[in-house]
């Protein structure tokens, strides 16, 4: 028994199966994320090395060249790029797309560790990290007001940052215009010369005295206490009392040779909101989180964040990238809906009957909504490529229904009974419908096997089109549509036909 026979003889089963496609497809659509394009995870590893006050030429010869030689032997490398700047070296390793990013990162880490003995001893340990091209702020918040920039920066760094990072889906924050607190020491040259000291002695003293270290523990019969050295200075007065050196019988402190200022770090960036100085907070999404959902959660938390602001501060949304995605996806959805309506109108103009048009009009949403279940199962999102595939499938999924209905009408016009015409007509055209479907699949399925970044980008398009055309389309429009018509008892004939009704359960009435 073919699927068409099963649907015609058991219309309730066909209707329930179609209803199940609608229900589960809607549940899959409800839980799917929304993004502008498919998320691509390129295997790229970054090695950053810092060396204070080193010239770019020195960084290139002493650090960059050694790291490049070390990582060049790692398996699966496509190419390597590097940058040597003032005090920093960045080596970026691009792997082939088939390379597992976690294994590649571990191999790069091992290669860099093996080359550590050839690197200068005064550098910071190289930082090996994965490069995520989707790691960009999805929303920018602006903290502004009448308070000075010092207070804005301190509030953002100490309080606002912690609350934003606790929002579900947020993977971190990025600052714009932030100037962190910095204790500045303005040395007096004449006083340094009087004590026979130089700036290097002051730096050495700060490294030794301005620290907080564990100091063991105290143990008694009943308890054990941890002990630590509280050596970090947090105020101007505490910094002034830091000892620098002992000259003769005199202990020289910072206040004797320098002026201490509680200021800000050097200005490296500037942010403005409505022409006023501000501190921008870029909200970055976590790996795999949905852009629209993250921005929606941040907006829900804004009233709560505004309540904790000190007087004279405000928080505003300066940029929301989810709005562009929502608008673009809405336009594609409108085009998809317009395509469904236009297909139904064209079908009515050519078939000239309400019954087949209704069959097509019902089968298109059924097949498309049922496709969302497969999209959810594959882990795709609602984006340009998946919606483009569904839009392309609108006119294709009704081919099977039109082929089968036309053959049934032809047999009914030749005088066959309604049930016989439906069974035999669907059975005769089944092979042609399957051939037409597979010919369309043969066009799109090779796209899923394309290599490189283009293949990754069009993978979701190819899979969505194949599922909609090859599975949901034939089930919803080619065969299961008979279940709706058979259970309703009406499948209206075309104008000019000697039959006015050919429903599978309705009596035949001749003109």
N, C-alpha and C positions, 0 to 999 in steps of 0.2 A: 504493500500500500504506500503510495507516494504521499508527500505532504499535502498536495492539493486534494487528494481523495480523503485524507484524514480531516482536513478542514471543512470540506463540503458535507461529509457525513456526520461530523461532530462539530456543529457550529458553536456550541457553547464552549467547547475546549479551545477553539480558535479565538473566540472573543476573550476568554480568560487569559490565554497566552499573550494576546496583544495588550490586554490590560496590565499584565505583569511587566511587559516591556516598558509601558508607560510609567508604572509606579517605581520600579527599580531604576529606570533611567532618570526619573526625576530625583530620586534619592541620591544617585551618583552626581547629578548636576548640582544639587544643593550643597554637597560637601566639597565640591571642587574649588580650587583657588583660581584667582583671576590674575593674569599677567599679560604684558604687552607682547612678549615673544617667548618662545621656549627657552627654558633655562639650560645653558650649556656649561658643562664643567670641563674646562680645558686643563690638562695636566701641566701646570707651570709651577716651578719652584723658585723662590727668591732667596738669595743669600746676601744679607746686609751686614757690613762690618764697619765699626766706628773707631776712629783714632783721632783724638783731640788735637786740633790745630795743625793737622798734617796737610801739606799741599796736594793738589790733585795729581801732580806728576809723581810724588812720593807714594800716594795711595795706589796709583796705577802699577808702579813697578814692584812695590813691596807687598801689596795685598791682592790686587785684582788679578794680576798675572798668575800668582800662585794658586788662587782659588779656581781660576779657569782651567789650569792644567790639572788640578785635582779632580774636578767634576767632569772633565771631558771624557773620562773612561767609563762613565756610568752608562748602562744599557738603555737604548731606546731614545736617545737625545735627537731632536730634530735640529735645533741650532741654539747657540748661546749668545746672549747680548750682555753688555756690561757698561757701567757708568762709574767714573771716578770723579768725585767732587771734593770740595774742601772738607776734609775730616770724615768722609764717608765713601765706602765702596759698595756698589750694588751689582751683583751678578745674577742674571735671570736666565734660568735654564728652561727651554721649551721642549717638551717631550712629544712624541707621536701620540695621536689621540687614543690608540689602543692601549697605551701604558697606564697601569693603575697608579693613581696619584699618590696614594699612601705608601706603596712600595717604592715609588720613585723618590719621594721625600726622604724615606729612610736611607736609600742608597746615597743620596746627596749628603745627608747628615754624616754618614760613615766616611765618605770621601773627604769632607771638610775636617772631620776630627782627625783623620790620618795625616792631614797637611798642617795641623796646628803647630808642629815643631818647626816648620819652615817660616811661619808668620812672625812678625815682630812681637816682642813680649809685652809691649805697652798698649796693645789694642784691646778693645772690649771683645768678649767671645762672639764669634759670628752668629747671627740670628738666621736660622733656616725656617722658612714658612711657605705655606701654599698660597698661591695667588688666586684670588677669587675675583673675576671680572665683574661679578654682580654685587661686589661689596662696595656699594656707593650709597650715600644717604638717600632715603626715600622721602624724607620730609625734613625741612629746616624750621626750627623754632627760634624765635628771636626774644632774648631777654634784654629788655631796655627799660628806661625810665629816667627819673631825675637823680638817681643815686650815681656816684662816681664810678668809673670803670673798675676801680679796685674792688668795690663792694660787689659789683655785678659778677666779676670774674670769680671772686671767692665763693659767692652763693652758688654759682653754676657748678664749680668744681667740687664743692664740699657737700651740697645737698641735692640740687636738681639732677645731677648726673646719676646719682644712686636711684632716685625714684623712676627716672626714665628707663634705666636698664632693667628694672623689675617688671616692666610691661611685657606681656606675652608676645613672643615673636621678635623682640628687639635684641639684636646681637651686639650692640655697642653704640657709642656716640662719637661724633667728630666735632671738633671745635672750630669756630671761625671768629677771629678777633679776640680770643681769650689771651689774657696776660696774667700768668700765675704770679703769686706772691714770691718775691725774691728779696732776700736780705743783702743789701749792697754795702761794701766796705770801701770808702774813699781814703786811700792811703796818703799820708803826708810824707813827702820825700825828705824834707829836712829832718823830721823826727826819726825816720828810719836811719838816716845817716848818723844822727846823734847817738843812736843805740847800736850802730854798726850792724844793721839788719837789712834784709832785702825782701822783696815780695815772695820769693820762694820760701823763706822762713815762715811767713804768715800762712801760706798755703799748707805747709807741712803741719803747722800747729792746728789749723782748722781740721785737717784730716785726722789728727790724733785726738783732739779734744771734743770736736763737734760730732760725736758718735754715741750710739746707744748699743751696748753689747751685753750679752749674758755674763753673769759673774758667779755662776755655780748655784749652790743651794745651801740652806741651813737646815740641819736635821736635829731633832730632839727625840725623846722617847715617844712622844704623842703626835708629832706633826712634822711635816717637811715643807719648807718654804723656798720658792725660787727667788733668786737674787739677780737683779740686772742693774747695769750702770746707766743711770739717767743722765747722759752727757749731752743730749741734743738741746741746743738753745732755741727758744721759740719767740723771744721778745728782744727788743733793742737792748734793754738793760742786761739781759743774760749774755748777749753777744759781746757787749762791751767788757764783760768780766772774763772772757776767755784768755788764759795765759798764752803768750807767744814765746817768750824766752826769758832767761834769767841772766841779767848782766850784772856781774859782781854780786852784791847783796840785794839788788833790786829786781823784783819780778815785773817784767814788762807785760802789760795787758793790751788788748785790742784798742781800748779807749785812749791809751797813751800814744798811739801811732796812727789812728784812723778815725774817721767819722762814720758811724753806722747809720744806715738809712733803711727803713722798712718800706721798700718800694715794689716795683713790678719788674718782670723780666723784660728783655729787649723786645721791641715791637717787630714782629715778623709778619703779621697779617693785620688787616683792618676790615671791620664789618660795620655796616650802617643799615638802619631800618628807618624809613621815612626821614632820611637825612640826619638821623641821630646816631651817635656811637652806640653800638650794641655788641652783645656776645651771642654769636650764632651757635646753636646746638643741632648738629646733623644727626638724625636718627637713622641708624643702619639696621637692616633686617638680619635675622639669624639665617643660617644656612638652611635652605628649603622652605623658609617662611614665605607667606604670600604678601605681596606689596600692599594690596588693597586692604587686607585684614590688619596688617601692622599699622597702617595709617589710621584706620578706623578705631583701633584700640587706643592709639595715642590721643585722638580727638575725644574719646570718651573719658580719658583720664585728665584732660586739660582743666575742667572745673575744679577738680581735686588739687591739681598743682597750683592753680591760682590762689587757693585759700592759704597755702603755706608761704606765699610771697611776703617779704617784709614791705613796709610802707615805702612807696616811691618806686616800686618795680612792677613790671608787667611782662606777660608772656603772650606772644602772638605767633601765628603761623605765617611765615614769610614765603615758603615754597612747599607745595604738596604735589608730588609727582603722581600720586594715585589718581588725581583728577583727570590728567591726560589719558591715563589708561582706561578709566571708566568711560570717558567720552568716546574714545576710539572703539572700545568694545561695543558700546551702545549703538554706534553707527553701523558696525558690522552686523549686529543683531537685527537692526531695522532692514538692512539689505537682505538678510536671510528671510525675514518675514515677508518682505515684498516679493522675493523669489517664489515663495510658497504660493502666495495669492496669484501671482502671474502665471505660474504653472497650472493652477486649477482653472484659470480663465481660458488659457490656451487649450487645455484638455476639453473643456466644455464646448469651445468653438469647433473643434475637430470631431469629437464624438457626438455632440448634439444631444446629450441626455444627462439628466440630473443624477441618475444612479451611478454610472461610471465616474462622473465628476466627483460625487460625494465619496466614492471609494478611494479615488486618488487623493482627495483633499484630506481624508482621514489617515491614509497610509503614510503620507509624507511626514507629518509630525510624529507618528508612531515610530517610524524607522529612525528619524533623527534623534528623538528623545531616547530611544533604546540604545543608540550609539554612545550616549553619555556614560552608560554603565561600563562599556568597554574602555572608554577614555579614562574613567576613574580607575579601572583595574590596572591599566598600564601606567598609572601615575602621572598622566598628563594634566595640564591646566587649560582653562578657557583662555585662549590667546588667539592671535591673528591666524596662525597656521591651522589650528583645529577648527576655528569658525570658517576659514576659507575652504577647508575640506568639506564641511557640512554644506556650505553654500553651493559648492560645485556638485554635491551629491543630490541637490534638490530635484533637478530634472532627470537625473540618472536613475534614481530609485523607483520611478514610476514606469520605467520601460517594461518590466516584467508584467505589471498589472495591465498595461495597454495591450501587450501582445496576447496575453491569455484572454482578456475580455473580448478582443476583436475576434479571436478564433471561436469563442463560445457563441457570440452573436451570429457568426457565419453559419454555424451548425444549427442554431435555432431557426434561422431564416430558411434553412433547407428542410424544416419540418420535424426535426428531432425533438424529443421530450426535454423538459428543462433539466432534469437530473442527469440524463444521458449526455446532453450537450455539455453540461458543466464538467462532468467527469472525463469524458473522452476528449473534449476540447482542451482542457487544462493538461491532460496527459500527453496529447499530441504536441503541444507547443512547449512542453517542459524542457526538452533538449535544446530547442532554439533559445529559450529564455536563459538556460544555464550557460549556453555558449556565448550569448551576448554579455552576460554578467562576467564571465571569465575573461572575455576579450578586454573589458574595461579594467578588470583587476590586473591583467597582464601589462597594462600601461602604467599603472600607479605603483604596484608593489616593488618594481626595481628601484624606485626612488628611495625606498627604505634602506637599500644596501649601498647607497652612495658613500664614498669615503670622504674624509676631511670634515672641515667645519660646515660646509654646505650640506653634506649628508646628515650631520647631526641636527642642523636647523630644519631640514625638510622631513626628518624622520616621523615626527608627530603628524605632519600633513599626510604622508603616505599611509600610515597605519590607520588614521581616522577615515580616510577615503575608502580604503580597502574594507574596513569593517562595515561602514555604512552601505557600500554598494554590494559587497559580497555576502553579508550576513543579515543585517537588519532590513535592508531594502527588499530582498526576495521574500523574507518571512512576512514583513508587514504589508507590502504592496502586491506581491506576486501571488501569494497563496492565502494568507490569513485574512485578507480582505473579503474573501468569499464567506468567511464565518460571519462577518457583520451583515452581509447581504442575505445570507441564508437564514440567519436568525431573525432578521427583520422581515423576511418574506417578500422582498422587493428588489428587483434588479431591472430597472426600466429600460425598455428597448429604444432604439434610435428612431427618430421621426421617419415615417415612410415604411417602417417594418410592419408585417402583418401581425405582430405580437405587441400587446401593450404591457405584458408582465411576463417575466421569466424567472421570478424568484424561486429558489429551490424548494420552498415549502408552501408556495401559494398556488392556487388553481390556475390553469391556463385559460385565458380568455381571448378568443380570436375576434378580429374585427369583422 
